[in-house]
């Protein structure tokens, strides 16, 4: 059983919902369920209770839940409560669900935002999905709420994993580029460091060839000819950054 306790200090704008001990999954034969911190933007306490009850019938265990109905309370909850999923009515007394979506996307862009409302046309719903909402559930079809949350959490987890992989790939590419640049720099420096002594050796070989060509046996002449040929590769050009 879930008890809804309105926090009088917030003038009824913020509520907290706590799971009773009787709802614990400890010792249950049911498979392990995923847990989630749920932030509900709703001005109707009965509707908030229904959401919590409906979620409890799904594969999700609510580890913590907070209910707010004003913009200041919502902004505060985003920072302090740090939800895993946000459920919001579209029509609220002091601000709109669309405003809540915009605020949530700016503060916690990776947290799924789901509209749970009774007043949302299909065309407007599609617009909100394009704006960043993860899903929408009509209140008279609340059985969809649990599956919608599970799907939204799965998609959020996959996006987070893809972003991690993309960052890792970018870091690997950066490291590879840096290594290639360092290797090119080393080759450039090494080739210049070796070019001077190689030219000196080549000069001595040319002097030997000029002085002793034809005065030695055929094998020595051939050796002098081969050593007089260019043996070093062209000096690589330094890559401009």
C-alpha positions as CSV (number, residue, x, y, z in Angstrom):
1,X,0.0,0.0,0.0
2,X,1.3,3.5,-0.9
3,X,0.6,6.5,1.3
4,X,0.6,10.0,-0.1
5,X,1.7,12.6,2.4
6,X,1.4,16.2,1.4
7,X,4.3,18.4,2.7
8,X,2.6,21.3,4.3
9,X,5.8,23.3,4.3
10,X,5.5,23.6,0.5
11,X,1.9,24.7,0.6
12,X,0.7,21.5,-0.9
13,X,2.9,22.0,-4.0
14,X,5.2,19.1,-3.2
15,X,4.3,15.6,-2.0
16,X,6.2,12.5,-1.1
17,X,5.2,8.9,-1.6
18,X,6.8,6.1,0.4
19,X,6.5,2.4,-0.2
20,X,5.2,0.5,2.9
21,X,7.2,-2.5,4.2
22,X,4.5,-4.8,2.9
23,X,5.5,-4.0,-0.7
24,X,9.1,-5.2,-0.2
25,X,10.3,-7.7,-2.8
26,X,12.6,-9.3,-0.3
27,X,11.8,-13.0,0.0
28,X,9.5,-12.9,-3.0
29,X,9.6,-15.5,-5.7
30,X,9.2,-12.9,-8.4
31,X,12.2,-12.1,-10.5
32,X,14.4,-9.1,-9.7
33,X,12.7,-5.9,-10.8
34,X,14.4,-2.7,-12.0
35,X,14.3,0.2,-9.7
36,X,13.6,3.8,-10.5
37,X,13.4,7.2,-8.9
38,X,10.2,8.8,-10.2
39,X,9.4,12.5,-10.3
40,X,5.6,13.2,-10.9
41,X,4.4,16.6,-12.0
42,X,0.7,16.5,-11.1
43,X,-1.8,18.6,-9.2
44,X,-4.3,15.8,-8.6
45,X,-3.2,13.6,-5.6
46,X,-5.6,10.8,-6.7
47,X,-4.0,10.7,-10.2
48,X,-0.5,10.6,-8.6
49,X,-1.6,7.7,-6.4
50,X,-2.9,5.9,-9.5
51,X,0.3,6.4,-11.3
52,X,2.3,4.9,-8.4
53,X,-0.1,2.0,-8.1
54,X,0.0,1.3,-11.8
55,X,3.8,1.4,-11.8
56,X,3.8,-1.1,-8.9
57,X,1.9,-3.6,-11.1
58,X,4.7,-3.5,-13.7
59,X,8.3,-4.7,-13.6
60,X,9.4,-1.5,-12.0
61,X,10.1,-1.0,-8.3
62,X,9.9,2.7,-7.2
63,X,12.9,3.3,-5.0
64,X,11.8,6.9,-4.4
65,X,9.0,9.2,-5.7
66,X,8.3,12.9,-5.4
67,X,5.2,14.7,-6.6
68,X,5.3,18.5,-7.5
69,X,2.8,20.8,-9.1
70,X,4.5,24.2,-9.4
71,X,7.4,25.3,-11.6
72,X,9.7,26.3,-8.7
73,X,9.1,22.9,-6.9
74,X,9.8,21.1,-10.2
75,X,13.0,23.0,-10.9
76,X,14.2,22.3,-7.3
77,X,13.3,18.6,-7.6
78,X,15.3,18.2,-10.8
79,X,18.4,19.3,-9.0
80,X,17.8,17.8,-5.6
81,X,15.8,14.6,-6.3
82,X,17.7,13.5,-9.4
83,X,14.9,11.3,-11.0
84,X,15.4,8.4,-13.3
85,X,12.1,9.2,-15.1
86,X,9.7,12.1,-15.1
87,X,5.9,11.7,-15.4
88,X,4.0,14.9,-16.1
89,X,0.4,16.0,-16.7
90,X,0.0,18.2,-19.7
91,X,-2.4,20.6,-18.1
92,X,-1.4,22.2,-14.7
93,X,-2.7,25.2,-12.8
94,X,0.5,27.2,-12.6
95,X,2.5,26.1,-15.7
96,X,2.2,23.7,-18.6
97,X,3.6,20.3,-19.3
98,X,5.3,21.7,-22.3
99,X,7.1,24.1,-20.1
100,X,8.1,21.3,-17.8
101,X,9.5,19.3,-20.8
102,X,11.6,22.3,-21.9
103,X,13.0,22.8,-18.4
104,X,13.7,19.1,-18.0
105,X,15.5,18.8,-21.3
106,X,17.8,21.7,-20.3
107,X,18.5,20.4,-16.8
108,X,18.5,16.6,-17.3
109,X,18.5,15.8,-21.0
110,X,19.2,12.1,-20.5
111,X,16.2,11.5,-18.2
112,X,13.1,10.2,-20.0
113,X,10.1,12.5,-19.8
114,X,6.6,10.9,-20.2
115,X,3.3,12.8,-20.4
116,X,0.5,11.1,-18.4
117,X,-2.6,13.1,-19.2
118,X,-6.2,13.0,-20.2
119,X,-6.1,16.1,-22.4
120,X,-3.7,15.6,-25.2
121,X,-4.6,15.4,-28.9
122,X,-2.7,13.1,-31.2
123,X,-1.3,15.9,-33.3
124,X,0.0,17.8,-30.2
125,X,1.4,14.5,-28.8
126,X,3.4,14.0,-31.9
127,X,4.8,17.5,-31.6
128,X,5.9,16.9,-28.0
129,X,7.6,13.7,-29.0
130,X,9.5,15.6,-31.7
131,X,10.4,18.2,-29.0
132,X,12.0,15.5,-26.8
133,X,9.3,13.7,-24.8
134,X,10.0,10.0,-24.6
135,X,6.3,8.9,-24.7
136,X,2.8,9.9,-23.7
137,X,0.1,7.8,-21.9
138,X,-3.5,8.7,-21.6
139,X,-4.9,8.5,-18.1
140,X,-7.8,6.3,-19.2
141,X,-5.2,3.9,-20.6
142,X,-2.9,3.8,-17.6
143,X,-2.0,0.1,-18.1
144,X,0.5,1.4,-20.7
145,X,2.4,3.4,-18.1
146,X,4.6,0.6,-16.8
147,X,5.7,-0.7,-20.2
148,X,6.2,2.9,-21.4
149,X,8.5,3.6,-18.5
150,X,10.5,0.4,-19.1
151,X,10.9,1.1,-22.8
152,X,11.9,4.7,-22.1
153,X,14.5,3.6,-19.5
154,X,15.9,1.0,-21.9
155,X,16.2,3.6,-24.7
156,X,17.9,6.0,-22.3
157,X,20.3,3.4,-21.2
158,X,21.1,2.5,-24.9
159,X,21.7,6.2,-25.7
160,X,24.0,6.6,-22.8
161,X,26.0,3.5,-23.8
162,X,26.2,4.8,-27.4
163,X,27.5,8.1,-26.1
164,X,30.1,6.4,-24.0
165,X,31.2,4.3,-27.0
166,X,31.3,7.4,-29.2
167,X,33.5,9.2,-26.6
168,X,35.8,6.2,-26.3
169,X,36.1,6.0,-30.1
170,X,36.8,9.8,-30.3
171,X,39.5,9.4,-27.6
172,X,41.1,6.5,-29.4
173,X,41.1,8.4,-32.7
174,X,42.7,11.4,-31.0
175,X,45.4,9.2,-29.4
176,X,46.1,7.6,-32.8
177,X,46.3,10.9,-34.5
178,X,48.7,12.1,-31.8
179,X,50.8,9.0,-32.2
180,X,51.0,9.4,-35.9
181,X,52.0,13.0,-35.6
182,X,54.7,12.1,-33.1
183,X,56.0,9.3,-35.4
184,X,56.1,11.7,-38.4
185,X,58.0,14.2,-36.2
186,X,60.5,11.6,-35.2
187,X,61.0,10.4,-38.8
188,X,61.5,14.0,-39.9
189,X,64.1,14.7,-37.1
190,X,65.9,11.4,-37.6
191,X,66.2,11.8,-41.4
192,X,67.7,15.2,-40.9
193,X,70.1,14.0,-38.2
194,X,71.3,11.2,-40.5
195,X,71.5,13.2,-43.7
196,X,74.7,15.1,-42.8
197,X,76.9,12.0,-41.9
198,X,75.5,10.1,-44.9
199,X,76.5,13.0,-47.2
200,X,80.0,13.0,-45.7
201,X,80.4,9.3,-46.3
202,X,79.1,9.7,-49.8
203,X,81.7,12.4,-50.4
204,X,84.5,10.2,-49.3
205,X,83.3,7.3,-51.5
206,X,83.3,9.7,-54.5
207,X,86.9,10.7,-53.8
208,X,87.9,7.1,-53.5
209,X,86.1,6.3,-56.8
210,X,87.8,9.2,-58.6
211,X,91.3,8.3,-57.3
212,X,91.2,4.5,-57.6
213,X,88.8,3.8,-60.4
214,X,90.5,1.5,-62.9
215,X,93.5,1.0,-60.6
216,X,91.9,-1.9,-58.7
217,X,90.5,-5.2,-59.8
218,X,87.1,-5.5,-61.3
219,X,85.4,-6.5,-58.0
220,X,86.8,-3.4,-56.3
221,X,85.6,-1.2,-59.1
222,X,82.1,-2.6,-58.9
223,X,82.1,-2.1,-55.1
224,X,83.1,1.6,-55.6
225,X,80.4,2.0,-58.2
226,X,77.7,0.6,-56.0
227,X,78.7,2.6,-53.0
228,X,78.7,5.8,-55.1
229,X,75.0,5.3,-55.9
230,X,72.4,7.2,-53.8
231,X,71.5,4.9,-50.8
232,X,69.4,7.1,-48.7
233,X,65.6,7.7,-49.1
234,X,64.4,11.2,-49.7
235,X,64.1,13.3,-46.5
236,X,60.3,13.4,-45.6
237,X,58.7,16.7,-45.6
238,X,57.6,18.0,-42.2
239,X,53.8,17.9,-42.0
240,X,52.3,21.3,-41.6
241,X,49.8,21.6,-38.8
